[in-house]
Amino acid sequence: MEKDTGVTPDPSTGTGSKPAPEVVEVPEVPQPQKPPKGFVPYQALEEERTKRKELEEQLANTSGPSEEPEEVYSDEGKILKGEIKALNERVRANERKESRREVEAQFPVLKERREDFDAFLEDEENKRLSIGKAAKLFLAESNLLAPEPPVREGLEKPSGGGQTPPEPSLSADEIRDLMQNDWKKYEALVRSGKI
C-alpha cells in the first residue's frame, strides 16, 4: 500500500508532482443590512412609550387644577366669577330640560320608559351623545323606533278604475253591417267609444 501523504498526483501532468495549493477564499463577515426607512427597533419603541407615559402623567398632574390663582381676582371679581359659574350651570340645565321636552314630544314612548332612558343616558358612552341622538339610539336598541306594519289580510283591492269595456248599444251584426256599408258612421262610433 502506498503511503497517504495527503497530496494527490495531478492526473493531467502525469509526473506525480505536487499540485499548487488551492487558494480558498474566506468569506468576509457579512455587513448588516440597513433597516428599511421608518423602521424602529423594539428597544427604541419601548423607550419612547415609557417616556411618553411619564410625560402624560406629568402633564395630567400639572394641569389638574387649571384655574388661575385666587390672588389675581379681587373680592368682587371672585363673587362675580362664582355667580357666572352658577348662571352657566343653570343655563346648561335649562337647555337639557328643553331638549328633553322636545325629544319626548317627538317620541312619546320615552315618557312611558323614563327610568330606562335615564339609566341609558347615565352610561359612560351615551353621556357624550346629544339627547336627540341618544333617544334615537335608545329606541332603536329597544326596538321601539319604527312600529311594525299592520298585518295585511287577503289581496289588495285594485285601484285602477273600471276595467271592463262598455257594452255596445248595437249588436255584432249591426256593427259588421256598418263597417261594410257605412264606414264614416262606424269610424265616428269607434272614436266616440260607443263601439
C-alpha positions, 0 to 999 in steps of 0.5 A: 500500500502506498503511503497517504501523504495527503497530496494527490498526483495531478492526473493531467501532468502525469509526473506525480508532482505536487499540485499548487495549493488551492487558494480558498477564499474566506468569506468576509463577515457579512455587513448588516443590512440597513433597516428599511426607512421608518423602521424602529427597533423594539428597544427604541419603541419601548423607550419612547412609550415609557417616556411618553407615559411619564410625560402624560402623567406629568402633564395630567398632574400639572394641569389638574387644577387649571384655574388661575390663582385666587390672588389675581381676582379681587373680592368682587371679581371672585363673587362675580366669577362664582355667580357666572359659574352658577348662571352657566350651570343653570343655563346648561340645565335649562337647555337639557330640560328643553331638549328633553321636552322636545325629544319626548314630544317627538317620541312619546314612548320615552315618557312611558320608559323614563327610568330606562332612558335615564339609566341609558343616558347615565352610561359612560358612552351615551353621556357624550351623545346629544339627547336627540341622538341618544333617544334615537339610539335608545329606541332603536336598541329597544326596538321601539323606533319604527312600529311594525306594519299592520298585518295585511289580510287577503289581496289588495283591492285594485285601484285602477278604475273600471276595467271592463269595456262598455257594452255596445248599444248595437249588436255584432251584426249591426256593427259588421253591417256598418263597417261594410256599408257605412264606414264614416258612421262606424269610424265616428262610433269607434272614436266616440267609444260607443263601439 
